[in-house]
Amino acid sequence: MPLSENFIAKLPKVELHLHLEGSMRPATLRELSRGKGDMESKVEQWIRERQQNDYRYATFADFIEAFKFVVLLLETPEDYALATIRLMEWLAEQNVKYAEITLAAGVVLWKRQPLDQVYEAVRAASLEAGARLGVQVNWIFDAVRQFGAGHARAVLGWASRYRQEGVVAFGLGGDEERGPAGLFADVYREARDCGLHTLAHAGETTGPGSVRETVELLKVERIGHGLTAAREPEVMALLRDRGIPLEGCPGSNASIGLVPEFRDYPLPAFLDAGVTMTLNSDDPALFGTSIGQEFTNAAGAFSLSADQLAGLCENAVRAAFLPEDEKQRLLGQIQQAMAA
Protein backbone atom coordinates (compact mmCIF):
# COMPACT_ATOMS: atom_id res chain seq x y z
CA MET A 1 0.00 0.00 0.00
CA PRO A 2 1.51 3.39 -0.96
CA LEU A 3 2.48 5.60 1.93
CA SER A 4 -0.25 8.15 1.15
CA GLU A 5 -2.98 5.48 1.30
CA ASN A 6 -1.55 4.05 4.51
CA PHE A 7 -1.52 7.51 6.04
CA ILE A 8 -5.05 8.22 4.83
CA ALA A 9 -6.32 4.96 6.31
CA LYS A 10 -4.92 5.90 9.71
CA LEU A 11 -5.95 9.57 9.59
CA PRO A 12 -8.92 10.32 11.88
CA LYS A 13 -11.59 11.79 9.62
CA VAL A 14 -14.61 14.02 9.94
CA GLU A 15 -17.32 14.11 7.29
CA LEU A 16 -19.83 16.94 7.05
CA HIS A 17 -21.69 16.35 3.76
CA LEU A 18 -23.09 12.83 3.79
CA HIS A 19 -26.62 11.76 2.86
CA LEU A 20 -27.97 8.69 4.63
CA GLU A 21 -30.11 7.65 1.69
CA GLY A 22 -27.22 7.88 -0.75
CA SER A 23 -24.94 5.75 1.44
CA MET A 24 -26.67 2.42 0.85
CA ARG A 25 -24.21 0.10 -0.87
CA PRO A 26 -25.33 -2.90 -2.98
CA ALA A 27 -25.30 -5.28 0.00
CA THR A 28 -27.57 -2.92 1.94
CA LEU A 29 -29.94 -2.50 -1.02
CA ARG A 30 -30.18 -6.28 -1.26
CA GLU A 31 -30.98 -6.50 2.45
CA LEU A 32 -33.72 -3.91 2.06
CA SER A 33 -35.24 -5.56 -1.02
CA ARG A 34 -35.39 -9.05 0.49
CA GLY A 35 -38.94 -10.37 0.64
CA LYS A 36 -40.38 -7.41 -1.26
CA GLY A 37 -41.71 -9.25 -4.31
CA ASP A 38 -40.13 -8.31 -7.63
CA MET A 39 -38.10 -5.57 -5.94
CA GLU A 40 -35.18 -7.98 -5.51
CA SER A 41 -34.78 -8.40 -9.28
CA LYS A 42 -35.24 -4.66 -9.84
CA VAL A 43 -32.48 -3.93 -7.34
CA GLU A 44 -30.13 -6.39 -9.05
CA GLN A 45 -30.80 -4.77 -12.42
CA TRP A 46 -30.31 -1.30 -10.93
CA ILE A 47 -26.99 -2.31 -9.36
CA ARG A 48 -25.77 -3.77 -12.66
CA GLU A 49 -26.66 -0.60 -14.53
CA ARG A 50 -24.86 1.61 -12.00
CA GLN A 51 -21.74 -0.53 -12.15
CA GLN A 52 -21.78 -0.76 -15.94
CA ASN A 53 -22.00 3.03 -16.13
CA ASP A 54 -19.16 3.38 -13.60
CA TYR A 55 -21.54 5.35 -11.35
CA ARG A 56 -21.76 8.18 -13.90
CA TYR A 57 -24.90 10.16 -14.68
CA ALA A 58 -25.75 12.00 -17.87
CA THR A 59 -27.51 14.83 -16.01
CA PHE A 60 -28.37 15.93 -12.50
CA ALA A 61 -31.95 14.84 -13.23
CA ASP A 62 -30.68 11.31 -13.95
CA PHE A 63 -28.97 11.28 -10.59
CA ILE A 64 -32.18 12.41 -8.87
CA GLU A 65 -33.99 9.43 -10.42
CA ALA A 66 -31.35 7.11 -8.97
CA PHE A 67 -31.71 8.78 -5.58
CA LYS A 68 -35.49 8.32 -5.74
CA PHE A 69 -35.06 4.62 -6.51
CA VAL A 70 -33.04 3.93 -3.37
CA VAL A 71 -35.19 6.24 -1.23
CA LEU A 72 -38.33 4.28 -2.11
CA LEU A 73 -36.71 1.13 -0.72
CA LEU A 74 -36.87 2.74 2.72
CA GLU A 75 -40.42 1.82 3.66
CA THR A 76 -40.33 1.58 7.47
CA PRO A 77 -38.44 3.10 10.41
CA GLU A 78 -36.67 -0.26 10.70
CA ASP A 79 -35.40 0.12 7.12
CA TYR A 80 -33.97 3.52 7.98
CA ALA A 81 -32.35 2.07 11.10
CA LEU A 82 -30.70 -0.69 9.07
CA ALA A 83 -29.33 1.86 6.59
CA THR A 84 -27.95 3.85 9.52
CA ILE A 85 -26.19 0.86 11.06
CA ARG A 86 -24.61 -0.13 7.75
CA LEU A 87 -23.42 3.44 7.21
CA MET A 88 -21.94 3.60 10.72
CA GLU A 89 -20.06 0.36 10.05
CA TRP A 90 -18.69 1.80 6.81
CA LEU A 91 -17.59 5.00 8.54
CA ALA A 92 -15.79 2.98 11.22
CA GLU A 93 -13.92 1.03 8.52
CA GLN A 94 -12.60 4.35 7.19
CA ASN A 95 -11.58 5.70 10.60
CA VAL A 96 -14.24 8.40 10.60
CA LYS A 97 -14.52 9.70 14.15
CA TYR A 98 -17.35 12.17 13.63
CA ALA A 99 -19.96 12.72 10.92
CA GLU A 100 -22.92 14.98 10.38
CA ILE A 101 -25.40 12.87 8.45
CA THR A 102 -28.15 14.47 6.42
CA LEU A 103 -31.56 12.85 6.65
CA ALA A 104 -33.81 13.82 3.74
CA ALA A 105 -36.60 14.79 6.12
CA GLY A 106 -38.44 16.55 3.31
CA VAL A 107 -38.49 13.33 1.32
CA VAL A 108 -39.82 11.39 4.32
CA LEU A 109 -42.70 13.90 4.46
CA TRP A 110 -43.16 13.64 0.68
CA LYS A 111 -43.51 9.86 1.08
CA ARG A 112 -46.09 10.49 3.82
CA GLN A 113 -44.07 8.49 6.32
CA PRO A 114 -44.00 9.24 10.07
CA LEU A 115 -40.95 11.47 10.42
CA ASP A 116 -40.93 11.19 14.22
CA GLN A 117 -40.74 7.39 14.06
CA VAL A 118 -38.14 7.46 11.29
CA TYR A 119 -35.87 9.89 13.09
CA GLU A 120 -36.19 8.20 16.45
CA ALA A 121 -35.23 4.90 14.78
CA VAL A 122 -32.13 6.31 13.08
CA ARG A 123 -31.12 8.22 16.19
CA ALA A 124 -31.34 5.09 18.36
CA ALA A 125 -29.45 3.06 15.74
CA SER A 126 -26.70 5.68 15.47
CA LEU A 127 -26.24 5.86 19.23
CA GLU A 128 -26.03 2.08 19.60
CA ALA A 129 -23.71 1.59 16.64
CA GLY A 130 -21.66 4.64 17.52
CA ALA A 131 -20.97 3.39 21.04
CA ARG A 132 -19.98 -0.01 19.64
CA LEU A 133 -17.83 1.31 16.80
CA GLY A 134 -16.36 4.52 18.21
CA VAL A 135 -18.11 6.82 15.73
CA GLN A 136 -20.01 9.93 16.84
CA VAL A 137 -22.74 11.39 14.63
CA ASN A 138 -25.19 14.24 14.64
CA TRP A 139 -28.00 14.85 12.20
CA ILE A 140 -29.07 17.49 9.68
CA PHE A 141 -32.68 17.73 8.50
CA ASP A 142 -32.84 18.63 4.81
CA ALA A 143 -35.79 20.23 2.99
CA VAL A 144 -36.48 19.93 -0.76
CA ARG A 145 -36.17 23.43 -2.16
CA GLN A 146 -38.41 22.96 -5.20
CA PHE A 147 -41.27 22.07 -2.84
CA GLY A 148 -41.32 25.67 -1.62
CA ALA A 149 -41.11 27.65 1.60
CA GLY A 150 -44.13 26.04 3.24
CA HIS A 151 -42.57 22.62 2.90
CA ALA A 152 -39.23 23.92 4.21
CA ARG A 153 -40.98 25.43 7.23
CA ALA A 154 -42.59 22.07 7.98
CA VAL A 155 -39.17 20.38 7.93
CA LEU A 156 -37.83 23.13 10.16
CA GLY A 157 -40.58 22.44 12.67
CA TRP A 158 -39.44 18.85 12.97
CA ALA A 159 -35.77 19.86 13.17
CA SER A 160 -36.59 22.24 15.99
CA ARG A 161 -38.50 19.52 17.82
CA TYR A 162 -35.41 17.30 17.88
CA ARG A 163 -32.83 20.03 18.43
CA GLN A 164 -31.94 18.63 21.85
CA GLU A 165 -31.84 15.08 20.51
CA GLY A 166 -29.11 15.05 17.91
CA VAL A 167 -30.42 17.34 15.17
CA VAL A 168 -27.84 20.13 14.95
CA ALA A 169 -28.78 21.89 11.71
CA PHE A 170 -31.37 22.72 9.08
CA GLY A 171 -30.43 22.45 5.41
CA LEU A 172 -31.77 22.80 1.89
CA GLY A 173 -31.17 20.57 -1.12
CA GLY A 174 -32.77 19.80 -4.45
CA ASP A 175 -33.20 21.88 -7.60
CA GLU A 176 -31.50 25.27 -7.19
CA GLU A 177 -33.19 26.81 -10.23
CA ARG A 178 -36.70 25.87 -9.10
CA GLY A 179 -36.02 26.83 -5.49
CA PRO A 180 -33.80 29.93 -5.38
CA ALA A 181 -32.38 31.08 -2.05
CA GLY A 182 -34.56 34.17 -1.83
CA LEU A 183 -37.67 32.06 -1.20
CA PHE A 184 -36.31 30.83 2.10
CA ALA A 185 -34.91 33.90 3.87
CA ASP A 186 -37.67 33.93 6.50
CA VAL A 187 -37.38 30.19 7.10
CA TYR A 188 -33.65 30.51 7.74
CA ARG A 189 -34.21 33.41 10.10
CA GLU A 190 -36.63 31.20 12.03
CA ALA A 191 -34.08 28.38 12.07
CA ARG A 192 -31.47 30.67 13.62
CA ASP A 193 -33.99 32.00 16.11
CA CYS A 194 -34.73 28.51 17.38
CA GLY A 195 -31.04 27.75 17.88
CA LEU A 196 -30.31 25.52 14.89
CA HIS A 197 -27.18 25.80 12.78
CA THR A 198 -27.82 26.49 9.10
CA LEU A 199 -26.35 25.37 5.79
CA ALA A 200 -27.54 24.84 2.23
CA HIS A 201 -26.55 23.25 -1.04
CA ALA A 202 -25.55 26.01 -3.46
CA GLY A 203 -23.44 26.44 -6.56
CA GLU A 204 -23.73 22.78 -7.46
CA THR A 205 -25.81 22.94 -10.64
CA THR A 206 -26.21 26.72 -11.00
CA GLY A 207 -23.77 29.61 -11.20
CA PRO A 208 -21.84 31.52 -8.54
CA GLY A 209 -24.76 33.87 -8.02
CA SER A 210 -26.53 31.07 -6.17
CA VAL A 211 -23.64 30.89 -3.71
CA ARG A 212 -23.68 34.66 -3.20
CA GLU A 213 -27.45 34.70 -2.58
CA THR A 214 -27.21 31.79 -0.18
CA VAL A 215 -24.55 33.59 1.85
CA GLU A 216 -26.17 37.02 1.79
CA LEU A 217 -29.88 36.12 2.02
CA LEU A 218 -29.84 32.94 4.09
CA LYS A 219 -26.78 33.80 6.22
CA VAL A 220 -25.67 30.17 6.29
CA GLU A 221 -22.71 28.89 8.27
CA ARG A 222 -21.59 26.38 5.62
CA ILE A 223 -22.17 25.79 1.92
CA GLY A 224 -22.75 22.36 0.44
CA HIS A 225 -20.68 22.02 -2.75
CA GLY A 226 -20.18 25.67 -3.76
CA LEU A 227 -18.46 24.36 -6.87
CA THR A 228 -19.29 27.23 -9.21
CA ALA A 229 -17.98 29.85 -6.78
CA ALA A 230 -14.60 29.08 -8.36
CA ARG A 231 -15.77 30.89 -11.50
CA GLU A 232 -16.01 34.25 -9.75
CA PRO A 233 -13.15 35.59 -7.60
CA GLU A 234 -15.52 37.99 -5.82
CA VAL A 235 -17.65 35.09 -4.57
CA MET A 236 -14.57 33.21 -3.38
CA ALA A 237 -13.50 36.38 -1.56
CA LEU A 238 -16.96 36.57 0.02
CA LEU A 239 -16.61 33.01 1.33
CA ARG A 240 -13.09 33.71 2.58
CA ASP A 241 -13.92 37.01 4.26
CA ARG A 242 -17.01 35.66 6.00
CA GLY A 243 -15.24 32.46 7.02
CA ILE A 244 -17.81 30.19 5.38
CA PRO A 245 -16.43 26.70 4.72
CA LEU A 246 -17.28 24.72 1.61
CA GLU A 247 -18.30 21.08 1.85
CA GLY A 248 -16.35 19.98 -1.21
CA CYS A 249 -17.52 16.79 -2.97
CA PRO A 250 -15.18 16.25 -5.97
CA GLY A 251 -16.17 12.65 -6.71
CA SER A 252 -19.86 13.55 -6.69
CA ASN A 253 -19.33 16.51 -9.01
CA ALA A 254 -17.34 14.37 -11.46
CA SER A 255 -19.92 11.56 -11.46
CA ILE A 256 -22.70 13.98 -12.44
CA GLY A 257 -20.49 15.64 -15.06
CA LEU A 258 -20.28 19.01 -13.31
CA VAL A 259 -16.53 18.71 -13.78
CA PRO A 260 -15.09 16.42 -16.49
CA GLU A 261 -12.92 14.39 -14.12
CA PHE A 262 -11.91 14.40 -10.47
CA ARG A 263 -8.63 16.14 -11.35
CA ASP A 264 -10.63 19.05 -12.82
CA TYR A 265 -12.22 19.91 -9.48
CA PRO A 266 -11.02 23.44 -8.52
CA LEU A 267 -9.57 22.51 -5.13
CA PRO A 268 -6.26 24.34 -5.81
CA ALA A 269 -8.15 27.50 -6.82
CA PHE A 270 -10.21 27.44 -3.64
CA LEU A 271 -7.17 26.86 -1.46
CA ASP A 272 -5.18 29.59 -3.22
CA ALA A 273 -8.10 31.99 -2.65
CA GLY A 274 -8.10 31.26 1.07
CA VAL A 275 -11.47 29.49 1.10
CA THR A 276 -11.84 26.97 3.93
CA MET A 277 -12.25 23.58 2.26
CA THR A 278 -13.40 20.20 3.51
CA LEU A 279 -13.62 16.88 1.64
CA ASN A 280 -16.80 14.80 1.66
CA SER A 281 -18.39 11.87 -0.16
CA ASP A 282 -21.97 13.24 -0.55
CA ASP A 283 -23.95 10.16 -1.72
CA PRO A 284 -21.03 7.73 -1.72
CA ALA A 285 -22.86 4.55 -2.73
CA LEU A 286 -24.49 6.31 -5.69
CA PHE A 287 -21.15 7.66 -6.89
CA GLY A 288 -18.98 4.61 -6.26
CA THR A 289 -16.83 6.48 -3.77
CA SER A 290 -16.16 6.84 -0.03
CA ILE A 291 -14.59 9.44 2.20
CA GLY A 292 -11.36 7.46 2.18
CA GLN A 293 -11.43 7.32 -1.61
CA GLU A 294 -12.02 11.06 -1.81
CA PHE A 295 -8.88 11.69 0.24
CA THR A 296 -6.88 9.17 -1.78
CA ASN A 297 -8.01 10.66 -5.09
CA ALA A 298 -7.36 14.21 -3.90
CA ALA A 299 -3.87 13.28 -2.72
CA GLY A 300 -3.06 11.88 -6.16
CA ALA A 301 -4.84 14.44 -8.33
CA PHE A 302 -3.50 17.51 -6.53
CA SER A 303 -0.21 16.18 -5.09
CA LEU A 304 -1.33 16.95 -1.55
CA SER A 305 1.10 16.45 1.30
CA ALA A 306 0.34 14.70 4.57
CA ASP A 307 0.12 18.13 6.20
CA GLN A 308 -2.40 19.30 3.61
CA LEU A 309 -4.54 16.18 4.01
CA ALA A 310 -4.51 16.57 7.77
CA GLY A 311 -5.35 20.25 7.27
CA LEU A 312 -8.50 19.31 5.36
CA CYS A 313 -9.51 17.09 8.28
CA GLU A 314 -8.80 19.88 10.73
CA ASN A 315 -10.91 22.25 8.64
CA ALA A 316 -13.81 19.81 8.92
CA VAL A 317 -13.42 19.63 12.69
CA ARG A 318 -13.46 23.42 13.03
CA ALA A 319 -16.47 23.68 10.68
CA ALA A 320 -18.42 20.99 12.53
CA PHE A 321 -21.45 21.89 14.62
CA LEU A 322 -19.85 20.73 17.85
CA PRO A 323 -18.95 22.28 21.20
CA GLU A 324 -15.40 23.61 21.40
CA ASP A 325 -14.18 20.93 23.81
CA GLU A 326 -15.27 18.18 21.42
CA LYS A 327 -13.51 19.92 18.55
CA GLN A 328 -10.32 20.09 20.58
CA ARG A 329 -10.55 16.37 21.31
CA LEU A 330 -10.86 15.56 17.60
CA LEU A 331 -8.04 17.95 16.68
CA GLY A 332 -5.87 16.20 19.25
CA GLN A 333 -6.55 12.83 17.56
CA ILE A 334 -5.47 14.24 14.20
CA GLN A 335 -2.32 15.70 15.70
CA GLN A 336 -1.49 12.37 17.33
CA ALA A 337 -1.84 10.62 13.97
CA MET A 338 0.49 13.17 12.39
CA ALA A 339 3.06 12.69 15.14
CA ALA A 340 2.94 8.92 14.62
Buried (B, 14 or more C-beta within 10 A) or exposed (E): EEEBBEBBBEBBBBBBBBBBBBBBBBEBBBBBBEEEEEBBEBBBEBBEEBEEBEBBBEEBEBBBEBBEBBBEBBEBBBBBBBBBBBBBBBBBEBBBBBBBBBBBBBBBBBBEBEBEBBBBBBBEBBBBBBEEBEBBBBBBBBBBBBBBBEBBBBBBEBBBBBBEEBBBBBBBBBBBEEBBBEBBBEBBEBBBEBEBBBBBBBBBBBBBBBBBBBBBBBBBBBBBBBBBBBBBEEBBBBBBEEEBBBBBBBBBBBBBBBBEEBBEBBBEBBBEBEBBBBBBBBBBBBBBBBBBBBBBBBBBBBEBEBEBBBBBBBBBBBBBBBEEEEBEBBBEBBEEBBEE
